[in-house]
Amino acid sequence: MRIDVITLFPEFIRQCASVGVVGRAQERNLLTVESWNPRDFATDNYRTVDGRTCGGGPGMVMLIQPLRAALAAARAAAPSAARTIYLSPQGARLTQARVAGLAREERLILLCGRYEGVDERLIEREVDEELSIGDYVLSGGELGAAVVIDAIGRLQDGALNDAASAEQDSFSNGLLDCPHYARPMQDALGAVPDVLQSGNHAMIRRWRLKQSLGRTWLRRPDLLARADLDGEARQLLEEFRREWLAAQCSQRAGNAPEP
């Protein structure tokens, strides 16, 4: 897969894409990340990429010409067609399901805005999709692009040393992930749950699903409302609820003042 990024800060993108799982994916030729600076395509001596907002008001807007030329160069750099995505707080919220869909594309071009954003005419004519990584505003689209690259890069076949890691991630099945532990089994901070020390894989699978359901219920009940739970999952969730409520009652009783 190839991802081209249109950005005023190409070095930032290169550094983000050179480490960790994404860096390994590039080393294994599973992913290629390239960056293009619109300033290199500006036509004036000052390499101007922004102009004042039409109609007045504060801030500057990124100009059409340098961005359009950068997009054309990125598209011409490889033969396959590329889906162009603008990172914007006004875009659809990025989800794991959308990441999985984008990971199946041959090519993507990520457009990073700055200042007050990008001239709307360029968005209407040159952009296929707008994506947001959250309901907040950043100084530019580079952090959002880095998030998209990382999320997509780790899903490339062979990027992870153990492919099952991606299958067990939070949101992959519509739920949050279960808790994870490492050795030592006993520590001053507590012990690893007995079931994880049992070697009984059926019980471990059941425990992990139960914890995943419970965590989702406690932290992201909105996800449960959309989840299609089978009979086992509904039973495990009900068990978790009963146990959690009983633990809360016990804790309150233990903290109650002496009569």
Disulfide bonds with the S-S distance in Angstrom:
none
